Amino acid sequence: METSSHYKIPVSKEGLTPLMQQYISLKKEAGSMLLLFRLGDFYELFYDDAEKASRLLNLTLTKRGFANGIPIPMAGIPASSLEQYLSRLLEHGESIAISEQINENFSNIKNNLVERKIVRVITPGTIIEDSLLPLKSDRALVAINTTKDGKTGIAYLNLANGDFKIVAHSTEENINSELHRLSPAEIIFSETTDINTRQYDFTAKYTPVPEWHFEYENAISYLLEHFRIDSLSSFGLDGNHQNIGAAGALIRYASRSQSKELSHIQNIYIERTDQLVFLDSITRKNLEINKTINGDDSPTLFSILDRCCTQMGSRLLRKWLNNPTQITSTILLRQNAISSLINYFFYKTDIKINNLDLIKSKLKQIPDIERMLSRIALKYIRPREIANLKSSMKLLPDLYSYIKLIKESELIENINESILIDPGISEFLNMSISEDPPVSLKDGGVIAYGFDKELDELRSISDNNSNFIKKLEEAEKAKTGVNNLRISFSKIFGFYIEITKSQLNKVPSTYRRLQTLKSTERFTIPELKQWEERILSSKEKAISREKFLYDTVLQYLMNKIKEISLCAKSLSELDVLISLAEHSYINSWVPPIISDKTEIIIDNGRHPVVEVNTKIFTPNDCILNDEKRMIVITGPNMGGKSTYMRQVALITLLAKIGSFVPTKKATIGNIDRIFTRIGASDDISGGKSTFMVEMIETAAILSASTNRSLVLIDEIGRGTSTNDGMCLAWSIAERMINFNRSLTLFATHYFELTQIPCESQNAINVHLSAIDSGDDIVFLHEVKLGPANQSYGIQVARKAGIPIKVIENAREKLNNIDTINTKTCISENRSQYKNKAAEENIYREIKSINVDAITPIEAINKLYEIRDLVNKLE
């Protein structure tokens, strides 16, 4: 919709008031962002910003005077409700520039025009307010840098906790997968890059920035300045121009958004994705790690595992699930920690006190320390948050004493050492911050009594105010003889003496009249005026002193950021390990053997999400190794093929984060990647049919999977003709066996593909069993060796409610097709590879014989008929 000319910001400042001229200047600086212009207790928006905000926030669109005869559109929000409105604007993908009043002393400013400037920019990727952030997930800011020679660099920053990383081995081809792994809220890129030509399928805010921000020399200069060092070699960042370009542009963008130094970002790490188990965006979606296929938050792998007591723990658990590792030592450390926690909390009968409940109760009282640290560094933190931090410091010694009893785990011991931080931090906060501070620093009462002598003296003046007034009032009553004389205070006149008109004849000449009312008059005296000046001056000085002391407290905490940050990370790790231990114990999960071979051996495996939501779950085995690299899976729809395939992948993923797994026992080997091709979907907006999407996803698997990858392929080739689809599926399966040599689960309804194990010793057939009772079909969800004996498609259609006439007609047509001569693989286990339609026909012929009534000649003829049917199988 085209913006009305009445809303457009004027090109010239001519005819505008000084205030609106100031607004126009700041709006030019803000550019396309919404500018919140501080006016007293409100943030105002003007012109097209006002029109947009009124639509997005349902505000009243009003006006503030005229400019050259044209009304100036205006909309406003209360400053006290800022975060509420920011949240709604960010949900709409808007970025916001906040302009504040810098000088509030009107008396020293010409024309009373307060100086204003943009103090902060808030974008989806630069949020630090707790109320605007999701509690259990991060909102990363990502920079993508593609150089002229075609190299790609990716860096990401979590401004809320200070994590700053460069992604090693980034390429143009894996950007989509990296975006889904990092799940950024905002992506910055060079304004000279045509981002629309890229095939990024990740929804986020894409923000262009000047190209020179990514240039190597500018980027490295900014990074060196930020870290106050002479070389990036200590971070291992020598060379690698495209990554340094991304990192430099990223930290510059984040710093500009806050208009402050990001002192809590004290390091930059290299993240080696080759040490992670690669999961592309399709796999993440199909395995329902964070979201269900339908986009819901539960039931997912994360939702069923998240028993964490802290928000920090929940975010770390999500991070582990989305970043499974190939580093065996890391996996074994976590496994051993979970074993130690289970052994200690659930099997030690000599412990009388339930330490698990005690630890969890302490953890639940821990605030989000990770995110607090960023607000401390940027000086946005509120007094009550500091009070919460003070309270949490008091919990650490008890936590330490409980965890210290667990001796068998190196990881738990390391975590516990980091939990017990310098007790001086707690002591300092106890001395400096009051027990129940107000919401805002300007209200006073934040700094504790006894911390600062000067502040205490200033407060005592104010605290003694009522005593002084009471004494002065009594003295003036006695002096004047006016018994109803009263001393009060108003914002306009300050302290005053009020006397009724009937007593005016007793007023001394030293009283100076301030105001005449209907029945009373108000006066002041030198003593009262002097006290008033002292009182008001002491309050101002006390607030000013508190601000200074509060900054001192923040500076102290900033100097302790590394220590407190390590403590917060250790608490979150402890929280995750306890959550996994508790879930593993309750659901009878076991520690898998971590092998250096390429293998997956699962005994009685279960789907971790389905088993929680199902009363009875049928466990199944899976063996994939050098000898058996492909399992061809047949069976009816709804029989459990997809569940079986997904559970193998999820068990593998859980093993790779160091978790226990839902099996009787398992061995998980050296897996580098997990790929899935499950379900049917299209991309209408991208001009891709269901079959095209299917082929694109399969092509990606064929291109990227290795002999150490786990691949799940379900019902490939359904989007085209039967022959085309079957031949494509067959050829793809052969490619996976002979070239990629990945560990592959290959589900299909093309029974012709059950010949694959005849042609390759590295493949076997299995099927999901079912029983057709005639009137109904029962799915057993049990994986058995050999191919399925039929598809059961008609039976499933009957259960779905297809009209019975349609079902009967389909059965008749199927019986006719059964007579078609389809040659199948004949092997040592002949029954495994017979043509299923012909086999059913022979079975029905034999079953139809009435042995008690048949004559000898009829019996001979029937044998000839059966022989002819058998001959058709050859």
N, C-alpha and C positions, 0 to 999 in steps of 0.2 A: 504494500500500500504506500503510495507516495505521500510524503509528509506535507501537511498544509503549510502554505507560505506564512500563515499567522504564527506557526510554531518555529520557523527557521531562525537561527541565531543571526543577528545583523552583521553584515560585513564590516561596517564602520562603527566606531564608538561615538560618532557625532550624535548629539541629542540624548545621550545616556547620562544618568547620574554617576557620580564618582564610584558608588557601590557597584553599579552594573558594569562600569568600565573595568573595575577590578575583577568582576565575575568573568567577563569576556576574555581577559588576559589568561586567567586560570583555566578556562574552558579550552582555549587553544593549546595549552600545555597538556590537558587531559586527553585531547583528541577524541576518539570514538567512545571512550569510556564515559559512563555516567558520572557527572560531577556532583558530589554532595557538598553544598556550600554552607558553612556554619554561620547561622544568624541567631545569636542568643541561645535559646533552649531547643532550637530546631535546626535540622539540615534541610536546606531548600534546594529545589531543582528548578531550572528555568528553561523556557523555549522548548525545543524538541525533546530534551531530557525530561522535562516536566510531563510532556504528553506521553512519552514512553513509560515513565514510572507510574503515571496515573492508570495506564492500562494494565501493567504487570502487577501492580500492588493494590489496585482498586482504590486509589486515592482520589480525593476531590481536586479537580483541575480548576484553579482559580487564577487570579492575576495580581501582579504587583505594579501598579501604575501603568504609565504609557511611555513608549519611546517613539518620538516622531509621529505621535498620533495613533500608534498601533499598540494595543495592550500587550503586556509582557506575561505570557503564561507562566504559572508557578504551581508547584506542588511541594509539600513538605512532610517530613517525618520527625517525630520527637527524638531528640538526641538520646533520651533514656531508653528508647526502644530500638536503637540502631541495629543491634545484632539480629533481632527478629526480622527486620526488613532486608538486611544483607543476605540472610539465609535464602529468602525468597528470590532475590535478584540473582544470586549465584545459581539457584536451581534453574533459572531461565538462561543460564550461560552468559550472563552479563559480567563485565569487569567494572569496578567502581574506584574512582579517585575521591579521596576524602580531603577536603580543605578545612583547616582549622584556623581559629583566631589566635594569632601569635602574641599580640600585645593587648592585654585586657585593661590597660590603664588609659581610659578615654581622655583624661584631663591633659595628657601629654601629646595627644594626637590631633593634628590639624583637621578641622572639619569633622572630628569624631569618627574618622574612617579607620577602623581597626585593620592592622596588617594581617593578611591571611596568606597561607601558602598550602600547597598540597603536601601533606605530611605522610600520606600512605596510599598505596594502590593495592586494592584487593582483587585478585583474580582467582579462578577456581584452583590454581596450583600453588597459590601463595597464602593460604589461610593458616592462621595459627590459633584462632579462638576455638576453645573446646566446644562451645555451643554450635559452631558451624561445621565441625569436622565429624565424620562418621566415627562412632566409638570403637568399632572392631576392625577397621581397615584403614590403610594409609591413603593419602591423596598426594601422589608424587607429581613433581614437575619434571618433564623430560625435555631435553634438547637433542635435536637430530641435525647433524652436520654432514652434508654431502659435498665433498670437495670437487674441484674441477676435473681431477683425474679419476673420478668415479668412486673414491673411497668414502666409507660411511663411518661416522663416529656418533656414539650415543652416550649421553651422561644423564644421570637423574639425581634429583634432590628431594628429600623429604624435609621441608622447611620446619615442620612441627617438631621433629626430633633431631634434626641436624645430620641425618645420614646423607652423605654425598659420595656418589660412586660413578666410575666410568665403566662401561660395559666393554670388555675386551672381545676381540674377534667379531665385531659388528659388521654386517654386510647388508646391502640393499635387500637381499633375498630374505633375511631373517628379521627384518624390522617389525613385520606384523606380529610374529611370535613374541618378540621382545615386548612390544606394547601390551599384549595380552598378559604377559608375565608380570610386568611392572604395574599395569592398570593405572596409568597416569590420569590426573584430572585435567592437565593442560600440557600441550606440546608446543615448544617454540622452535622456529626454523627461520632460515634466512628469507627475507622478503623478496629476494631475487629467485627463490626456488618456487616453481609452480607446483605447489603441494597437491593441487587437484589432479595432476597427472599420475600421482602415485596410487597404488592399489592398497591404501591403508583401510582396513575394515574395522578400525577401532574408533569408537565414539568418544570424543573429548573436545576441549576447546583448543583450536589451532591458532597460535598467535605468531604473526610475522614480526621479526625484529631486524634492525639494520644489518646488512651483510658484514660490515666491518667488525661487528661484535664477535663473529666466528673466525676472523682472520687470526692466524697463528700468533703473530707478534703481539697484537692487541690482547688476545686471550691469555697468553702466558704472562704478559705484564700485569694484567688484572689479578690473576691467580697469585702471583708472587707478592703483590701488594696486599691482597686479602690475608694470606697466611704469614706475611711479614718474614719471608725467607728469601734467599738468593738463588735457590735452585729447586726444581721439582724432583730432582733425582731421589731425594729421601722418600718420596711417594712412589718411586718406580715408574715415573712418567716421562722419562727421556724419550725423545722422538714422538712418534704416534701423533702427528699434527692434527688429524681429524678429530681424535678424542679430546685433545687439549682445547681445540677450537670449540667443541660442544660444551666442555666444562666451563671455559671462560665466559662464554655467552650466557650460560645458565646462572652462574654466581652473580654476574653483572645484573641480569634481569631480576633476580631475587632481591639483591641489595637495593636496587632502585625502587622496588615495590614497597620496601619498608622505610626507605629514606634513612637507614641506619646501617652500621656495620653488623654483619652477621657473626658476632663473636662466638656463638655456640657451635659454629661449623669450624672445627679445628683440625680436620683431616679430610683427605680424599682417598678413597680406596679403589683398587682395580678389581672388578668382579669378573672372574673367569667363567664364562658360561660353559666352557668345555668340561668343567668340573661338576656341572649340574646335569641331571637327567632332562633332556630336551623334551618339552611338551609344546606342540603347536596350538594355535587358537582353537582349532577344531577338536583336538583331543581334550583340551581343558573344558570345552563345552560338553562334549559327549560323556566325559567321566563325572560331570556334575560336582566339581570340586567346590566351587564357591556358589554357583547358582544351578538350579534345576534347568532342564531343557526348556521349560516354559518361562524361565527368568525369575523364579521365586527364590527366596533366601533359604528355604528348607522344604523337604529334607535333602541335605547335601552332605558330602563328606565332612566339610568344615562344621556344619551345624550339629552333627551327631557327636563329633569329637570335642566340641567346645564346652568344657566344664570349667573353664578358667575363671578365677576369682577377680582378676584385674583386666582392665581394658588393654593394658600393655601385653599381657599374656595372650589374649585373644588375637591381637594383631600379629604376634610372633608365630602363633600356631598357623595362622593363615599364610604367613610368609614361608614357613617350612613346607606346608602342603603344596605351595605353588613353586617351590624351588627345591625339589628332591635332589639329593647330592650323590655323586659317584665316589666321594671320599670315604673309604671304608673305615678309617680311624674315627671320623666324626660319627658315623652310623653306630659303631660299636660303643663309643662313649655314651651316647644317648640311650642305647639299648641297656647297657649296664646300669645306668642311672635309674631307668624305669624298673628294672629287676630289683635293684636295691630298695626302691621306694615300696614296691609291692611286698617284698620279703619283710620289710620293717613294719609297715603299717597294717598288713593283713595277716601275716603269719607268725608274728612274735606274740605269743600268748602271755609273756611275762610283763607286758606293758599294761599298767592299770589305767593310766590316763590316755584318752584317745587323742594322741598328738596330731593326727591328721585333721581332726575337727578344729583343734586349736590353731594349727598352721593356716588352715583355710580361713578361719575367722580373722586372723591377723592380716592375711593377704587381702581380704575383702575391704579392709579399712585403708589400704594403700591407695592413694590417689594416682592420677596419671602423671607420674613424675617425669617421664620422658618428654611429654609435651609441655610440662611446666617449665622445663629448662630453657626452651626456646623463648617463652614469654618473659622469663627472667632476663635473658640476654638482650632482648629487644625492649625491655622495660614496659611491657604491656600487662604484666601480671598484677592481679588484684590482691589487696591485703589478706582477704580470706583464704586465697589459694596458698599464700605463704604460711598462714596459720595451719592449713591442712598439711603442708609439707613438714612443719614443725611437729605436728602430731604423729606423722608417719615415721619420723626419725626416732621417736620414742619406742616404736614397735620393733625396731631392728634387733636390739639385744635379745629379746625373747625369741624371735625367729631364729636367730643364730644359735641359741642354746638348744632349740628343738632339732634343728637340722644337723647340729654337730654330732648327734647320736648315731647318724647314718654313716658308717665307716667304709662300706664296700665299694663306693663309687668315687672315682677320681673327679668326674665332672661335678658331682654334688659338693665335694670338698672345695673345689675351685669356686663354685657359685657362693658357697657360704663365706669364704674368705672375702669376697667382694661385697657381701651384704653388710658386714661389720665395718662401717666406715668410721672416720675420725669422730670420736664422741664430742669433740669441740664444736662440730657443726650444730649438733642438737643443743648443746649448752648455749651457744651464741644465739640461736633462734629463741630459746626459752627466755633469755635475758632481754632480747630486743623486741619481740612481737607479743602484743597483748593476747590474752586467751580468746577473746571474742571480738576481733576488730570489725569495724564497719565495712560496708561494701566498697566505699570510695575513700581514698586518702584525704580528700578535701573535707570530710566530715570530722576528722581528728580522732584521736583515741587509738591509733594503729600501733604506735610505739609504746612498749610497756613502761610503767612507772619504775624508776630506779635505774633505767638504762642510760639516761642523759640528765645531768644535773640542771643544765640550762633550761631544758624542756620542762622539767619538773617545777622549776621556779615560775616559769611563764604560766603553767597550768594552775599553780597554787593561787596566782592572782585571780584568775577566772573562777576557780573553785571557791574562793573567799568572797566572791561578789555578793552573794545573798546575805552573808553575815554583815558586811559593810553597809549594805542598803538598809538592813533592819536596824542597825545601830544608829545610822544617820537619820532614819525616819523617826525613831524614838527621841533623838536629840532635838530635832526640829519641832516636834510636837511640844516638847517641854519648853523650848525657847519661844515659840510663837503663841502657845496656848490653843492651837487649832488641833482638837482631838481627832478629827477625821482626815487629817493630812495624810496623803498617800504618795509614795514614790513608785513610778512605773517606767516602762520603756516602750518606745515605738521606733520603727525603722526610719521614720522621717525626722523626728525631733531628738531621738536618742533618749537618755534618761531625763525625766521631768518630775516636778512636784505638782500635784493636783490638789486644788483647794476649792471648796464650794463657794459660790458667790455670797452666801450669807456670812462667810467668815473673812471676806476680803479686807475688812477694816483692820484685821490683825496681821496682815502681810507686811513684813519688814521692808524697808527701803532697799535693802541689799538684794532682794529677789528681782530677777529680770523676767518680764512677761514673755512667754513663747507663743501662746495660742489662747484664744477665747472661744469657749464652747457655750452651749445653751445654758447650762446650769453650773458649769465649772470653769476655772481658768487654770492654765498650766504655766509653771515658772521653772527657772533653773537658778542655781547658785554656783559660785566658783568651785566649792569643794566637790559638788556633784559633777561638774563639767570636767574637772581634773581626773576624777575617778573614771568617768566614762572614757576619756581619752586613753587612760592607762589600761582599762579593761579591753577596749577594742584593739588597742595596739598589741596587747599581750596575746589576744586570740590570733591576730594576723601573724605575729611573730611565732606563735606556737605551731600554727599550720605550716609556716615556712620552714621552721626547724624540723618538723616531722617529715616534710618532703625531703629535706637534706639527709636526715637520718635513714629514711626509707631507701634512698639511693645508696647510702652507705651499706645497708643490709644487702641490697641487690648486688652491689659490687663485690661484697664478701662472697656471696653465693656464686657469682660468675667466676671467681677465682677457684671455686671448688667444683666447677661444672664437670670436669673429667671424672672425678671421684664419685660424684652423685650419679652421673650418667652410667658409669660402670655398675653401680649398685642397682639402678633401675633396670638395666639389661639383665642382670643376674636374677632379680626378682621375677621378671617376665619369663625367663628361661625355667626357673624353678616352678612357676605357675603352670607352664605348658607340660613339663615332665610329670607333675602331680596329676594333671588332667588326663594325660595319656595313660598313666599308671592305673588310675581309678577306673577309667573306661575299660582297659585291658582286663583288669581283675573281674569286674562285673560281668563282662561279656565273654570271658574265657579265651582271650587272645593269648598267643604264645610268641616268644622271640624267634624270628626266623634265623636260619644259618645264612651268613653272608659269604658267598663263594666268589672266587676270582675267575671261575669258568663262566661261559655264556650259557646259562641254564635257568629254568624256572621249574621247580618241582614242588607241587602243592598237594598235600594230603588232606582231604576233607575241607576244602576251602569254602568260605562263605562270603557273600556280598556284604560289606560292612554297613551299608545304609539299609539295604532291604531286610537284613536279619533283625534290625532294631524295630522295624515296622511290620514284621510278619511273625505270627504265632509259631509256625513251624517252617523251618527252612531246610531244604534238602542240600547237604554239602556235597561237593564234587571234587574229583582229583584233576590234576593237570600236570603233564610231563612234557617239557620242551627242552631240548638240548641238541648237541651236535648230531646225534643219531635221529632224532625226531624233531625236525624244524618246522613242520606244518601239521596242524590238526584241521582236517576238513570236517565241518560240523553241519549235519543235516537234522531235520526234525520239523515239527509243526510250528506255525506261528503261535505265539503265546506259550510256547513250550519252554522258554527260558534260555534260548541261545544268546540273546544280547546280555542278559543278566550274568550268564556264565562267563562270557567274554570280558565284560566290564569288571567282574570280581577278580579275574586274573590280573588285569591291569591295576586295579586299586590295591590289591595285596602287594604287588610289585612296588607301587608308589609308596605305600605305607612303610614297607621295608626300607626304602631308600631315604626316608626321613628319620630313620632310627626307631620307629614305632614297633610295637608288637603287632601281630596280624591275626585276622580271624580264620585260623586253620587249626588242624590237629598238630601238624608240623609242616615246615616249609623250608626250602632252600632257594634263595634268590641270588642269582649270579650277577655277572658284570654287564649290566644293561645301560646303554648310553642314551637311548631315546624311546619314547612311547608314541605310537601313531594310532589313530582310530579313523575308520571310515564306516560310520554307523548311521542309519536313518536316511530319510529322503527330505531334501529341502531345495528351494529354488532361490534365485536372486533376480526378481522381476525388474527392479530398478537398474540392475547392472546388465540386463539383457541376457541372463543365463537361465536356461531351463534346468529342471531337476537333474536330467541326465548329464548336462554340461557341468553342473556343480559337482556331481558324482565323479566325473572323469577328471576334473581339475584337482579334486582332493586326492584321487588315486594317483594321478601323475606326480603330485608332490611327494607322496609316500614312496613311489618307485624311484624318484630322484634322490630323496634324502635319507632313506632308511639304510642301515648298515647291517653287517652280520652280528652286531651286538644289540640290535633294536628289537623291541616287542611291537608287533603290528597286529591290529584288529581290523579285519575287513568283513563287513556284514552285507550280504545280499547285493553284491556288485552286479551291474548289468541289467537291472530291472527296467530301466527307463527307455529301452529300445526293443526291437523285435526279439522274439525268443532265441532264434538262432544267433543273431548278432550278439545279444547279451551273454548267451552261454559261451560262445567262442571267445569273447573278450575276457570273461571271468576266468576261463580255462587258461588263456594265454597269460593273464596277469598272475595267476597262481603259479604257473611254471616259471615266470620271471622271478617271483619272490623266492622260489625254491633254488633255482639254478644260478641266479645272478646276485640278487641282494642277500640271499641266505639268512634272512631275518627269522626270528622266532615268531611264527605267524599262526593266528587263529582265523580260519577262513570259513565263515558261515554262508551257506547257499541253499537254494531250493532247486538248483539244477542238479538232478541226480546223476547226470552224465559226468559231473566232476568227481563223483566217488571213484572214478577210474584212476584218478591222480595217484593214489597210493600204489596202484599196480605198476605205474611207470616210474615212481620214485621211491626209493627205500627210506627217504627222509620225511615221508608223509604217512599219516594214518587217518582212518575214518572213525568218527564218533557220532552219536546221535542223542538227541534228547527224547527220552521215552514218553509214550502216551498210550492209553488204552481206549479203544473204541468199543463201547458196550452196545452199539446199535442205536440206542436212543440218545446217547450223550458221549462226550469225549472227556477223559480224565487225563490231565497233564501231570506226570510224575516228577518232572523237573530233574530227572536223574540222567547223568551222562553215562552212556554205555558204548562199548566198542562196536564198530561196524556202522554202516549207513542206516538211515531210517528206512522202514519198509514201505512208507507212504507219506504223503505230504499233509494229509488231514485238512486240506483247505476247505473242502465242502463241509466237514464237520464243524470247523470254526465258524464258517458262514452261517450254519444253522444256529449256533450258539449266539451269534450276533443278531438274529431275528430276521434273516432273509426269508421271504415267503416259502412255504413248503413246496409249492408247485415249482418254484425256481430251483430248489434243492433237488427235487426228483428229476427234473429235466437235466440238471448238471450231472447227476449220477448216471443217467442213461447215456449221455454223451461220453462220460468217462469210461463206461463199459465198452463203448464202441472203440475208443482210443486204445483200450487195453489190448486189443487184438493186433495192434501195429507191431511189426517185427523190429524191436530195438535191440541191437547187439550191445552186450555189456561185457565188462571185464570178468574173465574167469580165472580164479586163482585157487590157492590151496583151500581157502575158506570160501567155497563156491557160493554158499547162500548169501555171503556178504555183498556180492557184486552182481546178482541176477537182476534182470529187468523187473522192476517192482510192479508194473501194471500187469505183465504176463503172469507173474508169480501169484498175484491176487486172483487172476482168472482160473489158474490151475487149482488153487485152494478152494474156490467156490465150486468148481466142477466135482472135486472129490467129496466135498461136504454135502453136496446135493444128492449123492447116491444113497438110496434106501437099501441097505445091505440085506434086510430081512425079506424084501419083496422082489428084488431084481432077479431076472431069469438068467441062466448061463449065457445065452446068446447076447442078451442086453449087456451083460458084464463084459463080454469080449469086445463088443462095439464101443463101450465106454472107455476101455483101456486103449483102444486105437485112437479115440478122440484125445485122451490125455497125452498119449505119445506124440501126437501131432503138435499139441501145444508146447510140449517140452522141446520138440525139434526146432520150433520157432525161436527158442532162446539161443540156439547155437549159431 
